[in-house]
């Protein structure tokens, strides 16, 4: 394991450290520094810090004597340094990942060093493009079931759908089907009750100047322990059933289209160098996939539909593209994604404006410099997609919804890390291809069946930031069926003929 350098060590990647200066400090309160801002409205605090102080800014959090400094990095160049070119110098040894390990174990999201490399080698073959595309039928089956429910519910009267709850439930059903096959409904209930609590608790404890031991019987610790126990018991029961099935006592049902569910593949993952995943490792990977696999995709779908509802001209162009590709109302497939560039651009722009992960954090091992600012060894470092995705150096009129930002020509003209919703470097999200496939197929299915209209008052959606982007209120849309198209009956005929 890498060790910290001394304070006199030469900054990594800096020749003579000429011109390197201390990062400016964001204004805070006398007693607690920026604690209230970072807990109350961190997204606004990050934007304000960049606007007032530049691309590398220090936040001070906590009372005198217990105060910690957090270095905010708000440029594409800085993001690339932290996540990619100097990734070995920025580790997941900070407070937020300590809390996530306590809650969810040592899976791909939280593990490091040889643990991470071994897990990645075992799991990467399960996320090849060909393997992921085998789950397309599961996505469209769940999307069509959702469209069916809308047709007999709010869609029957041009009523409203609250996107946050609807998309989280839907995305969780898809991920549950892909992970566990038929064990979907039980999974949905337990995860929906437990994961948000653990998510918010990890963030709040990471910023707290004093963290009480997890074993102390405080109300918050007891709630967290119950949530963690419920998730562990759920995963253990499903793993036991799948192990019984593999011994011939039962036959598991998997996703649509003949693809095996991910848990079955995880249980069989093995190679000569790394062996196989232990029982505890299986549970930890499942928990990480549940968290990352459903929450981030649900956020992307929520805001893609919200933005299209507010921009009817763009929605019309997307629907014209869908009508041209999905002739006769057939169900979308993985092969169609490449033929839906406008819809894909809408998704990318939604994830620019509302990145499902608004910031990632690291701990600097050795002193370095970013953008001419010194980052000392041992510093907590935060790289914010929320801010970089709005940086005026890369995005003209950054708050405006404009999917044309993601034409091939426009993308080629920007720095690589001006846009990084899935992170980057050696720790980039292993499931980003599945998330994109899931999102595009879901949007294609719903938008072929419905027109969507904004049902808010037109104001900004109140947001917060945990491990993922959080909405602090409803995001409603009105849904109206496209009655001239026999989309759903045609889809069901397609499935019967498979």
C-alpha positions as CSV (number, residue, x, y, z in Angstrom):
1,X,0.0,0.0,0.0
2,X,1.2,3.5,-0.8
3,X,2.3,5.7,2.1
4,X,2.2,9.4,2.6
5,X,5.2,11.5,1.7
6,X,6.6,14.1,4.1
7,X,5.5,17.7,3.9
8,X,8.8,18.6,2.2
9,X,8.3,16.1,-0.6
10,X,8.3,17.4,-4.2
11,X,4.7,17.8,-5.5
12,X,3.9,15.0,-8.0
13,X,4.0,16.1,-11.5
14,X,5.4,19.6,-10.7
15,X,8.8,20.6,-11.9
16,X,10.4,22.8,-9.2
17,X,6.9,23.6,-8.0
18,X,7.4,27.0,-9.6
19,X,4.2,29.1,-9.6
20,X,2.3,26.6,-7.4
21,X,0.3,28.5,-4.7
22,X,-2.1,27.5,-2.0
23,X,-5.7,27.1,-3.1
24,X,-8.1,29.9,-2.0
25,X,-10.5,29.2,0.7
26,X,-14.3,29.4,0.4
27,X,-15.9,31.8,2.8
28,X,-17.6,30.1,5.7
29,X,-18.9,30.8,9.1
30,X,-16.6,31.5,12.0
31,X,-17.6,28.5,14.1
32,X,-18.3,25.7,11.7
33,X,-16.7,27.0,8.4
34,X,-18.6,25.6,5.4
35,X,-20.3,22.8,7.2
36,X,-23.8,24.2,6.9
37,X,-23.3,24.9,3.2
38,X,-22.0,21.5,2.5
39,X,-24.7,19.7,4.4
40,X,-27.6,22.0,3.4
41,X,-27.0,22.8,-0.3
42,X,-23.7,21.3,-1.5
43,X,-24.4,21.8,-5.2
44,X,-24.9,25.5,-4.8
45,X,-21.8,25.7,-2.5
46,X,-19.6,24.0,-5.2
47,X,-20.9,26.3,-7.9
48,X,-20.4,29.4,-5.8
49,X,-16.9,28.4,-4.8
50,X,-15.8,27.9,-8.4
51,X,-17.4,31.2,-9.5
52,X,-15.8,33.2,-6.7
53,X,-12.4,31.4,-6.3
54,X,-11.6,29.4,-9.4
55,X,-11.1,25.7,-10.3
56,X,-9.4,24.5,-7.1
57,X,-11.0,25.7,-3.8
58,X,-10.6,24.7,-0.2
59,X,-13.6,24.2,2.0
60,X,-13.2,24.2,5.8
61,X,-15.7,22.1,7.7
62,X,-16.1,21.7,11.4
63,X,-15.4,23.7,14.6
64,X,-11.9,25.0,15.5
65,X,-9.7,22.2,16.7
66,X,-11.8,19.6,14.8
67,X,-11.8,21.4,11.4
68,X,-11.0,19.5,8.2
69,X,-10.2,20.8,4.8
70,X,-11.7,19.5,1.6
71,X,-10.2,20.5,-1.8
72,X,-12.9,21.0,-4.5
73,X,-11.6,20.3,-8.0
74,X,-13.9,21.9,-10.7
75,X,-12.1,21.7,-14.0
76,X,-11.8,19.0,-16.8
77,X,-8.0,19.0,-16.4
78,X,-8.3,18.5,-12.7
79,X,-10.8,15.7,-13.0
80,X,-8.5,14.0,-15.5
81,X,-5.6,14.3,-13.1
82,X,-7.5,12.9,-10.1
83,X,-9.4,10.1,-11.8
84,X,-7.1,9.0,-14.6
85,X,-3.5,10.3,-15.1
86,X,-2.7,10.4,-11.3
87,X,-5.3,8.0,-10.1
88,X,-2.8,6.0,-8.0
89,X,-2.2,9.2,-6.0
90,X,-5.9,9.6,-5.2
91,X,-7.4,6.7,-3.2
92,X,-10.7,5.7,-1.7
93,X,-9.3,6.0,1.9
94,X,-11.6,8.9,2.9
95,X,-14.5,9.1,5.3
96,X,-17.3,8.6,2.7
97,X,-15.9,5.3,1.5
98,X,-15.2,4.2,5.1
99,X,-18.9,4.7,5.7
100,X,-19.9,2.9,2.5
101,X,-17.7,-0.1,3.4
102,X,-19.5,-0.3,6.7
103,X,-22.9,-0.2,5.1
104,X,-22.4,-2.2,1.9
105,X,-19.2,-4.1,2.3
106,X,-16.0,-4.3,0.2
107,X,-17.5,-4.6,-3.4
108,X,-16.3,-2.9,-6.6
109,X,-17.4,0.5,-5.5
110,X,-15.4,0.5,-2.3
111,X,-12.5,-2.0,-2.6
112,X,-9.0,-1.0,-3.4
113,X,-5.6,-2.4,-4.4
114,X,-5.4,-6.1,-5.0
115,X,-9.0,-6.7,-3.7
116,X,-10.3,-4.3,-6.4
117,X,-8.1,-5.7,-9.2
118,X,-9.1,-9.3,-8.4
119,X,-12.8,-8.4,-8.3
120,X,-12.6,-6.4,-11.5
121,X,-10.8,-9.3,-13.3
122,X,-13.5,-11.7,-12.2
123,X,-16.4,-9.5,-13.0
124,X,-15.4,-7.6,-16.1
125,X,-16.2,-10.5,-18.5
126,X,-19.8,-10.3,-17.3
127,X,-20.1,-6.8,-18.6
128,X,-18.9,-7.1,-22.2
129,X,-21.1,-5.4,-24.8
130,X,-22.4,-8.7,-26.1
131,X,-23.3,-10.0,-22.6
132,X,-25.0,-6.7,-21.6
133,X,-27.0,-6.6,-24.8
134,X,-28.4,-10.0,-23.9
135,X,-30.4,-8.1,-21.2
136,X,-32.2,-5.9,-23.7
137,X,-35.4,-8.0,-23.7
138,X,-35.6,-7.8,-19.9
139,X,-35.5,-4.0,-20.2
140,X,-38.2,-3.8,-22.9
141,X,-40.4,-6.3,-21.0
142,X,-40.4,-4.1,-17.9
143,X,-40.7,-0.9,-19.9
144,X,-43.7,-2.3,-21.7
145,X,-45.3,-3.4,-18.4
146,X,-44.8,0.1,-17.1
147,X,-46.5,1.6,-20.3
148,X,-49.4,-0.9,-19.8
149,X,-49.9,0.3,-16.2
150,X,-49.9,3.9,-17.4
151,X,-52.4,3.1,-20.1
152,X,-55.0,1.9,-17.6
153,X,-54.0,4.5,-14.9
154,X,-52.9,8.1,-15.5
155,X,-52.6,7.6,-19.2
156,X,-56.2,6.8,-19.6
157,X,-57.2,10.3,-18.5
158,X,-54.1,12.4,-19.4
159,X,-53.2,12.3,-15.7
160,X,-49.9,12.9,-13.9
161,X,-47.0,10.5,-13.2
162,X,-44.6,11.4,-10.4
163,X,-41.3,10.5,-12.0
164,X,-39.0,10.2,-9.0
165,X,-40.9,7.3,-7.4
166,X,-42.0,5.8,-10.7
167,X,-38.6,5.7,-12.2
168,X,-36.9,4.4,-9.1
169,X,-39.4,1.6,-8.8
170,X,-39.1,0.8,-12.5
171,X,-35.3,0.8,-12.6
172,X,-35.2,-1.3,-9.5
173,X,-37.4,-3.9,-11.1
174,X,-35.2,-4.0,-14.2
175,X,-32.0,-4.4,-12.1
176,X,-33.7,-7.0,-9.9
177,X,-34.7,-9.0,-13.0
178,X,-31.2,-8.8,-14.4
179,X,-29.5,-9.6,-11.2
180,X,-31.9,-12.2,-9.7
181,X,-34.3,-13.3,-12.4
182,X,-37.7,-13.8,-10.8
183,X,-36.9,-12.5,-7.4
184,X,-38.0,-9.0,-8.3
185,X,-40.9,-7.8,-6.1
186,X,-39.3,-8.8,-2.7
187,X,-36.1,-7.1,-3.8
188,X,-37.9,-3.9,-4.7
189,X,-39.5,-3.5,-1.3
190,X,-36.5,-4.1,0.8
191,X,-34.1,-2.0,-1.3
192,X,-36.5,0.9,-1.6
193,X,-36.8,1.0,2.2
194,X,-33.1,0.5,3.1
195,X,-30.7,1.9,0.5
196,X,-31.8,5.6,0.7
197,X,-31.3,5.6,4.5
198,X,-27.8,4.2,4.2
199,X,-26.9,6.5,1.3
200,X,-27.8,9.7,3.3
201,X,-26.3,8.4,6.5
202,X,-22.9,7.8,4.8
203,X,-22.8,11.3,3.5
204,X,-23.8,13.0,6.8
205,X,-21.4,11.0,8.8
206,X,-18.5,11.7,6.4
207,X,-19.0,15.4,7.0
208,X,-19.5,15.2,10.7
209,X,-16.6,16.6,12.8
210,X,-17.1,13.7,15.3
211,X,-18.4,10.3,14.3
212,X,-19.7,8.1,17.1
213,X,-18.8,4.4,16.8
214,X,-21.1,2.3,14.8
215,X,-21.6,-0.1,17.7
216,X,-23.1,2.5,20.0
217,X,-26.8,2.0,20.4
218,X,-28.0,5.4,19.2
219,X,-31.3,5.7,17.3
220,X,-29.4,6.4,14.1
221,X,-27.1,3.5,14.5
222,X,-30.0,1.2,15.2
223,X,-31.9,2.3,12.1
224,X,-28.8,1.8,10.0
225,X,-28.1,-1.7,11.5
226,X,-31.7,-2.7,10.7
227,X,-31.5,-1.5,7.1
228,X,-28.1,-3.2,6.6
229,X,-29.4,-6.5,8.1
230,X,-32.5,-6.4,5.9
231,X,-30.3,-6.0,2.8
232,X,-27.9,-8.7,3.8
233,X,-30.7,-11.1,4.7
234,X,-32.3,-10.5,1.3
235,X,-29.1,-11.2,-0.6
236,X,-28.2,-14.2,1.5
237,X,-31.6,-15.8,0.9
238,X,-31.4,-15.3,-2.8
239,X,-27.9,-16.6,-3.0
240,X,-29.0,-19.7,-1.1
241,X,-31.9,-20.3,-3.5
242,X,-29.6,-19.9,-6.5
243,X,-27.0,-22.3,-4.9
244,X,-29.8,-24.9,-4.4
245,X,-30.8,-24.5,-8.0
246,X,-27.2,-25.0,-9.2
247,X,-27.2,-28.3,-7.3
248,X,-30.3,-29.4,-9.2
249,X,-32.9,-28.9,-6.5
250,X,-34.7,-26.2,-8.5
251,X,-34.4,-24.4,-11.7
252,X,-33.9,-20.6,-11.5
253,X,-35.8,-18.4,-13.9
254,X,-33.6,-15.7,-15.6
255,X,-34.1,-12.6,-17.6
256,X,-36.0,-12.4,-20.8
257,X,-34.4,-13.6,-24.1
258,X,-32.6,-16.6,-22.7
259,X,-29.8,-14.6,-20.9
260,X,-28.7,-15.9,-17.5
261,X,-29.2,-13.6,-14.6
262,X,-26.1,-11.8,-13.2
263,X,-26.1,-13.6,-9.9
264,X,-25.8,-17.0,-11.6
265,X,-22.9,-15.7,-13.6
266,X,-21.2,-14.1,-10.5
267,X,-21.5,-17.5,-8.7
268,X,-19.7,-19.2,-11.6
269,X,-17.1,-16.5,-12.2
270,X,-13.7,-18.1,-11.8
271,X,-10.2,-18.0,-13.2
272,X,-6.9,-19.7,-12.5
273,X,-5.3,-16.6,-11.0
274,X,-8.1,-15.2,-8.9
275,X,-10.2,-18.3,-7.9
276,X,-13.8,-17.4,-7.4
277,X,-15.9,-15.0,-5.3
278,X,-16.6,-16.0,-1.7
279,X,-20.0,-15.9,-0.2
280,X,-19.4,-12.5,1.4
281,X,-18.0,-11.1,-1.9
282,X,-21.1,-12.3,-3.7
283,X,-23.3,-10.4,-1.3
284,X,-21.2,-7.3,-1.5
285,X,-21.2,-7.2,-5.3
286,X,-24.9,-7.7,-5.4
287,X,-25.5,-4.8,-3.0
288,X,-23.2,-2.5,-5.0
289,X,-25.0,-3.4,-8.2
290,X,-28.4,-2.8,-6.7
291,X,-27.3,0.7,-5.4
292,X,-25.4,1.8,-8.5
293,X,-27.4,0.0,-11.1
294,X,-30.9,1.3,-10.2
295,X,-30.4,4.7,-8.5
296,X,-28.2,6.3,-11.2
297,X,-30.4,5.0,-14.1
298,X,-33.6,6.1,-12.4
299,X,-32.1,9.7,-12.0
300,X,-31.2,9.8,-15.7
301,X,-34.6,8.6,-16.8
302,X,-36.4,11.0,-14.5
303,X,-34.6,14.1,-15.8
304,X,-34.6,13.0,-19.5
305,X,-38.4,12.7,-19.4
306,X,-38.7,15.9,-17.3
307,X,-36.6,17.9,-19.8
308,X,-38.5,16.5,-22.8
309,X,-41.8,17.4,-21.1
310,X,-40.5,21.0,-20.8
311,X,-39.2,21.1,-24.4
312,X,-42.0,19.8,-26.7
313,X,-40.1,20.7,-29.9
314,X,-37.2,18.4,-29.0
315,X,-39.7,15.7,-27.9
316,X,-41.3,15.9,-31.3
317,X,-37.9,15.4,-33.0
318,X,-37.2,12.5,-30.8
319,X,-40.5,10.9,-31.6
320,X,-40.0,11.4,-35.3
321,X,-36.7,9.5,-35.0
322,X,-38.4,6.7,-33.1
323,X,-41.2,6.4,-35.6
324,X,-38.6,6.1,-38.4
325,X,-36.6,3.4,-36.7
326,X,-39.3,1.4,-34.9
327,X,-41.5,0.9,-37.9
328,X,-45.0,-0.4,-37.2
329,X,-44.7,0.0,-33.4
330,X,-42.2,-2.9,-32.9
331,X,-40.3,-3.2,-29.6
332,X,-36.8,-1.5,-29.6
333,X,-33.8,-3.8,-29.4
334,X,-30.1,-3.4,-28.6
335,X,-29.4,-3.2,-32.3
336,X,-31.6,-0.1,-32.6
337,X,-29.6,2.0,-30.1
338,X,-27.0,3.0,-32.7
339,X,-29.9,4.2,-35.0
340,X,-31.2,6.6,-32.2
341,X,-28.6,9.3,-32.0
342,X,-31.0,12.1,-31.2
343,X,-32.5,10.2,-28.3
344,X,-29.0,9.3,-27.1
345,X,-28.0,13.0,-27.2
346,X,-31.1,13.9,-25.1
347,X,-30.0,11.3,-22.5
348,X,-26.4,12.7,-22.5
349,X,-27.6,16.2,-22.1
350,X,-29.9,15.2,-19.2
351,X,-27.0,13.5,-17.5
352,X,-24.9,16.7,-18.1
353,X,-27.5,18.9,-16.4
354,X,-28.4,16.3,-13.8
355,X,-25.5,14.0,-13.3
356,X,-26.6,11.0,-11.3
357,X,-23.3,11.2,-9.4
358,X,-22.8,14.9,-8.7
359,X,-19.4,14.5,-7.1
360,X,-16.7,11.9,-6.4
361,X,-14.2,12.0,-3.5
362,X,-10.7,10.8,-3.0
363,X,-7.8,11.1,-0.5
364,X,-4.5,12.5,-1.8
365,X,-1.6,10.1,-0.9
366,X,1.3,12.4,-1.9
367,X,1.4,16.2,-2.4
368,X,0.7,17.3,-5.9
369,X,-0.5,20.4,-7.8
370,X,-3.7,20.8,-9.8
371,X,-4.2,23.9,-11.9
372,X,-1.3,25.6,-10.2
373,X,-2.7,25.0,-6.8
374,X,-1.0,22.9,-4.1
375,X,-2.9,19.8,-2.9
376,X,-1.1,18.5,0.2
377,X,-0.7,14.8,1.1
378,X,-3.6,13.5,3.2
379,X,-6.0,16.1,1.7
380,X,-9.6,15.1,1.1
381,X,-10.3,15.9,-2.6
382,X,-13.8,16.3,-4.2
383,X,-14.2,16.3,-8.0
384,X,-17.7,17.6,-9.0
385,X,-19.4,16.6,-12.2
386,X,-22.2,19.0,-11.2
387,X,-19.7,21.9,-11.5
388,X,-17.5,20.7,-14.4
389,X,-20.7,19.9,-16.5
390,X,-21.6,23.6,-16.0
391,X,-18.2,25.1,-16.5
392,X,-18.4,28.1,-18.9
393,X,-15.1,27.2,-20.4
394,X,-16.6,24.1,-21.9
395,X,-20.3,24.8,-22.2
396,X,-21.9,27.9,-23.7
397,X,-25.0,29.0,-21.7
398,X,-24.5,26.0,-19.5
399,X,-27.9,25.9,-17.9
400,X,-29.7,25.7,-21.2
401,X,-31.0,22.3,-22.4
402,X,-29.4,21.6,-25.8
403,X,-28.8,18.0,-26.9
404,X,-26.9,19.3,-29.9
405,X,-23.9,19.7,-27.6
406,X,-23.4,16.0,-28.1
407,X,-23.1,15.7,-31.8
408,X,-19.8,14.0,-32.8
409,X,-18.3,17.3,-33.9
410,X,-19.2,19.1,-30.7
411,X,-17.9,16.3,-28.5
412,X,-14.6,16.2,-30.4
413,X,-14.1,19.9,-29.6
414,X,-14.2,19.5,-25.8
415,X,-11.7,18.1,-23.3
416,X,-12.2,14.5,-22.4
417,X,-13.2,15.2,-18.8
418,X,-15.6,18.1,-19.5
419,X,-18.3,15.4,-19.3
420,X,-17.8,12.3,-17.1
421,X,-21.2,11.1,-15.6
422,X,-19.7,7.6,-15.2
423,X,-16.4,8.7,-13.6
424,X,-13.3,7.8,-15.5
425,X,-9.9,6.3,-15.4
426,X,-9.2,2.8,-13.9
427,X,-12.2,3.2,-11.6
428,X,-14.8,4.1,-14.2
429,X,-18.2,2.6,-13.7
430,X,-18.2,-1.0,-14.9
431,X,-21.9,-0.9,-15.7
432,X,-22.0,2.3,-17.9
433,X,-22.8,0.4,-21.1
434,X,-25.7,-1.4,-19.3
435,X,-27.0,1.9,-17.9
436,X,-26.9,3.5,-21.4
437,X,-28.7,0.6,-23.0
438,X,-31.3,0.4,-20.2
439,X,-32.0,4.2,-20.4
440,X,-32.2,4.4,-24.2
441,X,-34.5,1.3,-24.6
442,X,-36.7,2.5,-21.7
443,X,-37.1,6.0,-23.2
444,X,-37.7,4.6,-26.6
445,X,-40.5,2.3,-25.3
446,X,-42.2,5.0,-23.3
447,X,-42.0,7.8,-25.8
448,X,-43.3,5.6,-28.6
449,X,-46.4,5.0,-26.5
450,X,-46.9,8.5,-24.8
451,X,-46.6,12.2,-25.2
452,X,-45.3,13.8,-22.0
453,X,-46.1,17.3,-20.8
454,X,-44.7,19.3,-17.9
455,X,-46.9,19.3,-14.8
456,X,-44.7,21.5,-12.5
457,X,-45.0,25.2,-12.0
458,X,-42.0,25.7,-14.4
459,X,-39.6,26.4,-11.6
460,X,-36.3,24.7,-10.7
461,X,-36.5,21.2,-9.2
462,X,-35.2,21.3,-5.6
463,X,-32.1,19.0,-5.4
464,X,-29.7,17.7,-2.9
465,X,-26.6,15.5,-3.0
466,X,-25.9,12.3,-1.3
467,X,-23.7,9.6,-2.8
468,X,-26.1,10.2,-5.8
469,X,-28.2,13.2,-6.9
470,X,-31.3,13.5,-4.7
471,X,-34.6,15.2,-5.5
472,X,-36.2,17.0,-2.6
473,X,-39.7,17.1,-4.1
474,X,-41.9,15.5,-6.8
475,X,-41.1,15.7,-10.5
476,X,-44.6,15.3,-12.1
477,X,-45.4,15.0,-15.8
478,X,-48.7,14.4,-17.7
479,X,-48.9,11.4,-19.9
480,X,-51.1,11.2,-23.0
481,X,-51.3,7.9,-25.0
482,X,-50.5,8.1,-28.7
483,X,-53.8,6.3,-29.5
484,X,-53.1,6.3,-33.3
485,X,-50.4,3.7,-32.8
486,X,-51.0,0.1,-31.9
487,X,-47.7,0.0,-30.1
488,X,-48.3,-2.3,-27.2
489,X,-50.3,-5.0,-29.0
490,X,-47.6,-5.2,-31.7
491,X,-45.0,-5.6,-29.0
492,X,-46.8,-8.5,-27.4
493,X,-47.2,-10.2,-30.8
494,X,-43.5,-9.9,-31.3
495,X,-42.8,-11.6,-27.9
496,X,-45.2,-14.5,-28.7
497,X,-43.4,-15.1,-32.0
498,X,-39.9,-15.2,-30.4
